Amino acid sequence: MTRVAGIDCGTNSIRLLVADVHPETGELVELDRRMTIVRLGQGVDRTGRLAPEALERTFAACRAYAEVIRELGAERIRFVATSASRDAENRQEFVDGVVAILGVEPEVITGDQEAEFSFTGATGELPDSESYLVVDIGGGSTEFVTGNRHVEAARSVDIGCVRLTERHVRHDPPTAEEAEAIRADVRAALDLAAETVPLGTARTLVGLAGSVTTVAAIALGLPEYDSTKIHHARISAGQVAAVTRRLLASTHDERAAIPVVHPGRVDVIVAGALVLQEIVERVGAAEVVVSEHDILDGIALSVA
């Protein structure tokens, strides 16, 4: 077994996984998994730049993660950066800061690479006999991947809970017009994704990342966030629609009072739920299989 650390820095959150991985079998034994909301993509859709305060929040999380990595003795580190740092003019400031703290250069991967890591992480424990559509709803982008044991088609499109909230939401709760503007963006992005990925052919829809797991936790009525109950839960299309309606009608304070909603997601979960609902309806899925294993697991496997 090789002890590795994988870091996934997205538009909304930065996450760490330290694990022992068998390089031949792909067996992964998790030692530490954590997530910090840093909102690196704050304002990027509007300004094209990473904000100084967003960079500092991210660097603070990196310093905390560096301590965990040292304590657990990971032999190798891979730091993957996704949508926000792809889009920013001043991405070199981000790169230089990460290198100074962690001693490793962040890889600003393409959307297609992001999709492959997501697929590998999400389907590793699922039956090989199934065909899957894996959907990873992030803060700035969403990845669509189809395949069985291997990726057959993938596409990343620029819809995510942070990007769509900043672009369209000005009221609390969002107005019907704002919700429809989000839905319109999602539908247009789904048209783009469908040019590359056959969205309706896979037998099983697998949903990843915080928007999906939060909707699932609300649908399950959990009194607190419990990844063991969320991982591989099956949430019906009707449950997704019901949670989305509830979130659309709720104020910021009402959403904050839902115990499974992370404070860093309160202002963006409405857009995230709308993205998920539109996807479920577009592909005609009766349910979505929720996975707590995602791009982070794919990154860790790739290191080994």
Sequence and secondary structure as in RCSB ss.txt:
>XXXX:A:sequence
MTRVAGIDCGTNSIRLLVADVHPETGELVELDRRMTIVRLGQGVDRTGRLAPEALERTFAACRAYAEVIRELGAE
RIRFVATSASRDAENRQEFVDGVVAILGVEPEVITGDQEAEFSFTGATGELPDSESYLVVDIGGGSTEFVTGNRH
VEAARSVDIGCVRLTERHVRHDPPTAEEAEAIRADVRAALDLAAETVPLGTARTLVGLAGSVTTVAAIALGLPEY
DSTKIHHARISAGQVAAVTRRLLASTHDERAAIPVVHPGRVDVIVAGALVLQEIVERVGAAEVVVSEHDILDGIA
LSVA
>XXXX:A:secstr
 EEEEEEEE SSEEEEEEEEE TTT  EEEEEEEEEE  TTTTHHHHSS  HHHHHHHHHHHHHHHHHHHHHT S
EEEEEE HHHHH TTHHHHHHHHHHHHSS  EE  HHHHHHHHHHHHHTTS TTS EEEEEE SS EEEEEESSS
EEEEEEES  HHHHHHHH  SSS  HHHHHHHHHHHHHHHHHHHTTS TT  SEEEEEHHHHHHHHHHHTT SS 
 HHHHTT EEEHHHHHHHHHHHHH  HHHHHTSTTS GGGTTTHHHHHHHHHHHHHHHT SEEEE S  HHHHHH
HHH 
